């Protein structure tokens, strides 16, 4: 797949900005999502929601981070999980949705699932 230079540059800036976030964790749904972020050069803490066996266990573990960056998928399940996480954790830690919105803007809505970010991997060598 071919991408415009400007889009690739924006994705690289996006990953660098993610890497610059201190005392925070990125929340994704599963291992393919976290693998995609790592392939693009993300080196921070990633919390895979499905490893926690339930919302309450996830909320208790995630609350120790000062900021949670939610990068859940854009499908119905991802939107539901985003809403539930915000309800459970908004008074315990800072929830950041700006990165999700930024990703939608950069990719013009083409990337609905975080695991799809691997299509940019060849530009990150």
N, C-alpha and C positions, 0 to 999 in steps of 0.2 A: 504494500500500500504506500502511495506517495503522499507526502504532507508538505504544505508550504513551509519555507524556511522560517517565517515569522511564528508559525504554530509550534515548530520544534524549539525555537528559542524561548517561547513562552512556557512550554512544558519544562525546559531546563531551569528557567527562573523559578517555576512553581516548586520543583524538587529542591532547589537551593533554599528557597524560603521555608519549606517544610523542615529541612535540615537545621535551619537557624533557630527553630523554636525550642527553647530550653524548658526543662521541667514539665514537659508535655508528652502525651502519647497519642498516636494516631490509631483510631478505632476502625477496623475493617471487619467484614463478615467472616472470611475464611482464609485458608492458607494460600489459595491462588491469588487472592487480592494482595496479601502481604508479599508474596513472591514477586508480583508485578512491580510493587513499589521498590523492593530491594534491587531488582534488575535495572531500574532507572536511577539508582544511586542513593536511595533514601537510607540513612544510617541510624535513625532514631528508634525510639521504642514503638513497637507495634503491638496492639492488643487485638487478637482475633476473637471476635464475639463468640463464635461457636465452640471455642475451647473451654468456655466457662460453665457449660451445662446449666444454663438458665439466667434469667435477667437479674435476679437478686444476687447471685454469686458474682456476676459480672459487675454490678453496681458497687458491691462492697470492695472488690479489688480495684476498680477504676477510680474510686473516690480519692485514693491517695495521691493522684496526679493533680498538679495545680491547674492544668488545662488539658481537655480532651478535644482532639481534632477529629470530628466525625467524617469519615470518608466511606459511607455505606452506599450500596448500590442505589440506582435511580428507579428500581422497580417497586412494586407494591410492598413487598417484604422489607426492602431497605428503608422505604419511607415510614413503615410501621415501626421498625426498630429504632429509627432516628427519633420518632415522636416519643416512644417509651423511654428511651435513654434520657432524653431531655426532661421528661416528667420526673424520673427517678433521681437524676443527678444535678438538676439546675441549681439547687440550693446547697450542694455539697462541693461543687467544683465548677470551673468555667468551661462552658461548652462552646466550641468554635465551629461554626458552619460556613465561614467565609471561604475556606479552602475548597469545599464542595462546590460552592457557587462559582468560584474562580475556575475550577476545572470544567464546569459546564460551559462557561463563557469561552475559555481557550479553545475547547474542542467543538464549539458550536453545537453542543448536545449530541455529538456522535458517540461519545463515550458514556454509556449508561451504567456500565459495570466496571469497577476498579480493575478487575483482572484484564480488561481490554487494553489497559495501558501498555501491555507487553508489545503492542504493535509499534511503539515508539523505540523499542529497545535497540534496534540496529543503528539509531542515530546517536546513541549514548556511548559509543565505543571510544 
